Amino acid sequence: GWAADPINAVLVLLAVGASPHHMRLGMQVVVEDYIAKHSTKNVLLVLNTFICVALFAAAAYAVLKIAIS
């Protein structure tokens, strides 16, 4: 019931959005620092971004499904 309130749903969505963003930035630094081969580095950075976007989309879907129903 608490997450169904629109204000709370927006706040949860913001918190859920900050987590994958923070994860993406942290993993980007790790990949840039420890992967020397440029092609591997580029693939991992794209994969990192894709995974973070997918995680956010799944979490946003879950929050919105709770908020709407």
Buried (B, 14 or more C-beta within 10 A) or exposed (E): EEEEEEEBBEEBBEEBBEEBEEBBEEBBEEBEEEBEEEEEBEEBBEEBBEBBEEBBEEBBEBBEEBBEE
